[in-house]
Every structure is written in C-alpha cells, then in structure tokens.
C-alpha cells in the first residue's frame, strides 16, 4: 500500500538569516515560464542575454561569463577543478568557514594548500597577504569576499594588483556579497569570481554565475578534452592533464556557451530564467541605489540591536552590509530564541558555525528582503522573544532606534 502525501504548500516565512533569503516574486514568476529546448533559438538568445547581464553584475568585460548548473558551490568547484593541477601551490587566506571550504575543495584537487589565518571577526591587512604570497609563491590565491559565518568583508582592491605583481591568479568567492556590496572584477584585477543566486541576488539556490579572464582561459584551454560522443573527426585533445570532473569542466562549458553550442549537458531552463531575472532587476535598480539600500538597512538594524542592549560581533569597520552578527545575551539559549521567532512570528534568523556556534546570531538584510518593513519586523519579533526568554530591554526601543535611522535618511 502506497502512502499518500499532500501537495507541497510551505508556510509563509520571512527569511532573515545569512541565506537563502526570500526570492523576489518577479524571479519566481520568471521560473514559471514555459520550458524550451536548450538549442531553441529563443533559448540560446536568453543564454546570450544572461552572459551580457552578468558582465554588468560582475562589473567585467570578460567574454567568459556564464552559469554553472548547481548551487554556489558548483561555481567554486568548476573554477578550482579546472585551474588546479595536482601539486599546484594554492594560498587561502581564511576568514571563516567558507575560507575553510576553499581549502577543502583545493585539497580535493590535490593542491598543495597553504593557509593564512585570522581570528574570526577580523580581516587581513594587505601586507599580511603579501608576506604569505612571498613566502609560498602560489599559483593561485583563493579567498572569500564576504564570509557569512563571521559577517566580515575582506577588502579586495589592493589584492588583485599584488597577485599580478607576483604572477599569481586571484579567485574570489562572492556568493554572499555580490550586489550587496561593491565588486569590481576588472578594476580590482580579479582573475575569476563565482557567486550564487540565493543571497543578495534574491533568487533560489541552484545555479552559479561565474566569470574569468584570459589568464584563466589559457590554463583551461591547455587541459581541453572533448567527450568521445561529440568529438569531431580531426579534433585532438590539448596536451595538459584532463580536468578531473566532466560536469565542472570549464573547457567543455566554454564550448557549450560559445557560438559552437557544443552539447555538454541539458541546461537547467527554469534556473536560467531565474538567473536572468535576478540580474535584470539588479541592473534596473542601479549600483548607487542598491548599495545605499543595503548600507541603510545595516545601519538601521545595528542601531536597533544596540538600543536593545545587544552587542555586535566583529570588526565593525569591515562588517558586511548585508549580514550582521550579534552576540547572544548571557543566560539566553540562542536556538530556543530562533525557534520561538520562527514558530510565533514566521521569521528566521541564523545561527553560526565552529567557534561561533551558540555565541552569535546572524541576521541577513539581502536583496529583495533588504527593506525597512523587514528590518522593523525582525527587531520587533526579536525584542518580544528575548523578553519572553528573560532578557530585559525596554519594549520598542529597538524599533524606535531603527525608525530614527530611516527617518534621518529620508
């Protein structure tokens, strides 16, 4: 006898953790559009539009700017797997959990990984990274722009030129920061960048935008291999070692996204629609307004938390504008507060990882969800829930403080 299940009908939530966050309704609407074959002329036109849109999102002229089917981690793996050869020296400055992830993936590529560590809640000075580059002479420097595990944002403007001076490639994971804060791929001389939709781009997890320049392209082409089933009669492989993943093989993906449209996989049609709409919305809003909106929400949220007697985590000079870390008050069980906010108010905030688990909450103000209404709703719910769990604060002061920030800006 087969068990029956009801149709999927999830409860409404306000997602104010470090991601995923609420998808923009326009993105969800785009995902409901009819499917097309992957070589339909209209669909390949959408592919071309996606590449053009994400050049604007990444602030680059890189030809090779496209999508990897899979969550944000798929973009990371595609770039690292296609660039790293066994034995290559890779330097990873680790800000938090997602720097550790870059180490994990690089080691799986059989790289010789060197790490640079900093206390969680701080970032690196350029001189620290320069000293490590001089010491280790890496082929690749891999780092995270904004690590949501610590809510810190690593300044990048000086690191790209530094890597060029020492003949190292620079890869940046911008999953949590892209469009919530500035990322100038070309101007900052970033060789490769990957992202995801589920944070400030306000889409669902499931597809990963990437961009890379000619320096990376040359290395990838040296490892080019074409599958037997689609290989041309006179097509030879490149002399370099084959890329160890078929699915994440950038050389074959370049053929798929180029004018050749050489078959590689069946494109995730609905996710491409989502990525297209995410980028279109960002471009329509414009950088100045978008960055200002995220910065204002951060200021308002921080003012509200402070007025409630809560302490912010980490180096506030380098705090991400779209994620805020706040210490859990003494005597309060952090997970119990999170559960009560979810059950009573339908609002989700985040816990944390590793040495910060049980010590801080992480509150996200990202993309579509980065609004005055959401900031005030979250503060009101947190205020009420904390009082129910024994933390004493004057009722409404958090909301009042945040409202004053918004009023002053207006």
QUIZIJO-V355135 format. One record per residue. N is the residue number from 1. PHI is phi in whole degrees, 0 to 359 (none if undefined). NEAR is the number of other ideal C-beta (glycine too) atoms within 10 Angstrom. Layout:
[[N/PHI/NEAR] [N/PHI/NEAR]]
This chain:
[[1/none/3] [2/270/4] [3/281/4] [4/262/5] [5/231/6] [6/284/5] [7/297/4] [8/292/5] [9/213/5] [10/295/5] [11/291/6] [12/293/6] [13/226/12] [14/254/19] [15/270/20] [16/238/28] [17/266/19] [18/278/27] [19/118/23] [20/290/19] [21/240/26] [22/300/20] [23/283/24] [24/298/19] [25/305/10] [26/294/15] [27/290/24] [28/297/14] [29/295/13] [30/299/20] [31/291/18] [32/272/8] [33/291/14] [34/299/7] [35/287/10] [36/233/17] [37/294/12] [38/289/18] [39/248/10] [40/300/12] [41/304/8] [42/291/8] [43/290/17] [44/294/17] [45/294/11] [46/298/18] [47/300/18] [48/297/13] [49/294/14] [50/300/23] [51/299/19] [52/294/12] [53/296/21] [54/283/25] [55/297/18] [56/289/14] [57/300/24] [58/277/26] [59/54/17] [60/215/21] [61/253/11] [62/304/23] [63/300/16] [64/273/20] [65/224/24] [66/204/24] [67/245/24] [68/253/24] [69/288/20] [70/143/20] [71/292/18] [72/308/26] [73/296/18] [74/296/20] [75/295/27] [76/300/29] [77/296/20] [78/299/25] [79/291/30] [80/290/23] [81/296/19] [82/277/25] [83/259/27] [84/277/28] [85/259/16] [86/307/10] [87/92/9] [88/299/17] [89/277/17] [90/235/27] [91/254/26] [92/238/28] [93/284/23] [94/261/20] [95/268/29] [96/182/25] [97/301/18] [98/278/23] [99/292/25] [100/297/18] [101/297/19] [102/300/23] [103/299/17] [104/301/11] [105/292/20] [106/298/27] [107/293/14] [108/294/13] [109/278/20] [110/66/13] [111/283/25] [112/269/16] [113/265/22] [114/249/19] [115/242/16] [116/237/20] [117/249/13] [118/222/19] [119/300/11] [120/299/25] [121/107/20] [122/231/15] [123/235/21] [124/266/21] [125/285/12] [126/303/14] [127/298/10] [128/295/14] [129/292/20] [130/298/17] [131/297/12] [132/292/18] [133/296/22] [134/296/10] [135/287/11] [136/261/19] [137/50/12] [138/284/24] [139/287/19] [140/221/26] [141/254/27] [142/237/28] [143/212/24] [144/258/29] [145/290/25] [146/234/31] [147/263/28] [148/295/27] [149/295/27] [150/243/34] [151/66/34] [152/262/28] [153/241/25] [154/279/22] [155/299/14] [156/244/22] [157/304/12] [158/268/15] [159/281/24] [160/301/20] [161/301/12] [162/297/18] [163/296/23] [164/299/14] [165/297/10] [166/250/13] [167/57/11] [168/243/20] [169/280/24] [170/238/25] [171/251/25] [172/234/27] [173/270/28] [174/249/28] [175/307/30] [176/271/29] [177/248/28] [178/303/29] [179/74/27] [180/270/29] [181/211/20] [182/291/18] [183/214/22] [184/253/15] [185/304/25] [186/287/15] [187/295/12] [188/271/19] [189/59/19] [190/272/27] [191/281/26] [192/209/30] [193/220/30] [194/232/26] [195/211/30] [196/212/30] [197/272/30] [198/277/24] [199/250/29] [200/292/34] [201/285/29] [202/60/26] [203/236/30] [204/278/20] [205/294/18] [206/149/19] [207/208/28] [208/233/26] [209/292/28] [210/223/24] [211/215/29] [212/207/30] [213/260/21] [214/294/11] [215/298/15] [216/288/23] [217/305/18] [218/300/9] [219/294/20] [220/294/23] [221/295/14] [222/293/13] [223/247/20] [224/294/21] [225/217/18] [226/247/18] [227/303/12] [228/302/6] [229/290/6] [230/235/12] [231/287/13] [232/287/8] [233/298/4] [234/242/5] [235/257/10] [236/260/10] [237/284/12] [238/290/14] [239/285/8] [240/287/15] [241/294/11] [242/300/13] [243/294/22] [244/286/16] [245/247/13] [246/286/12] [247/295/15] [248/259/21] [249/280/24] [250/297/28] [251/298/21] [252/288/23] [253/294/23] [254/298/21] [255/296/18] [256/291/17] [257/272/23] [258/277/12] [259/299/8] [260/294/9] [261/52/13] [262/288/17] [263/303/14] [264/231/20] [265/207/12] [266/276/9] [267/296/21] [268/282/17] [269/305/18] [270/296/17] [271/289/20] [272/295/23] [273/302/24] [274/298/27] [275/298/30] [276/300/21] [277/289/24] [278/304/31] [279/291/25] [280/300/18] [281/296/21] [282/300/21] [283/297/16] [284/294/9] [285/290/14] [286/90/10] [287/296/14] [288/300/8] [289/293/10] [290/292/21] [291/295/16] [292/296/13] [293/296/19] [294/292/22] [295/295/17] [296/295/20] [297/299/26] [298/297/24] [299/298/17] [300/294/25] [301/297/29] [302/297/20] [303/297/21] [304/294/26] [305/297/25] [306/298/16] [307/293/20] [308/275/23] [309/82/14] [310/262/21] [311/256/12] [312/278/17] [313/266/23] [314/85/23] [315/288/16] [316/290/14] [317/294/9] [318/246/18] [319/290/22] [320/297/29] [321/286/26] [322/249/32] [323/218/31] [324/236/26] [325/263/28] [326/224/22] [327/294/17] [328/287/23] [329/299/18] [330/300/6] [331/88/8] [332/252/14] [333/272/13] [334/301/19] [335/293/12] [336/293/12] [337/294/21] [338/300/20] [339/295/13] [340/293/19] [341/297/22] [342/290/17] [343/287/10] [344/267/12] [345/240/17] [346/70/14] [347/246/23] [348/253/20] [349/241/24] [350/260/21] [351/272/17] [352/218/24] [353/243/16] [354/52/11] [355/292/14] [356/261/23] [357/296/12] [358/81/11] [359/254/14] [360/226/25] [361/259/25] [362/236/24] [363/245/26] [364/260/32] [365/231/27] [366/234/31] [367/54/31] [368/301/19] [369/280/24] [370/274/25] [371/219/13] [372/302/17] [373/303/9] [374/291/22] [375/299/28] [376/292/19] [377/297/17] [378/295/27] [379/297/26] [380/296/18] [381/293/21] [382/294/29] [383/301/23] [384/298/16] [385/292/23] [386/296/22] [387/296/14] [388/293/12] [389/254/15] [390/93/10] [391/271/19] [392/267/8] [393/210/16] [394/297/12] [395/301/12] [396/89/15] [397/293/16] [398/295/27] [399/297/21] [400/299/15] [401/296/19] [402/294/26] [403/299/18] [404/297/14] [405/297/20] [406/295/16] [407/295/9] [408/295/11] [409/292/12] [410/294/7]]
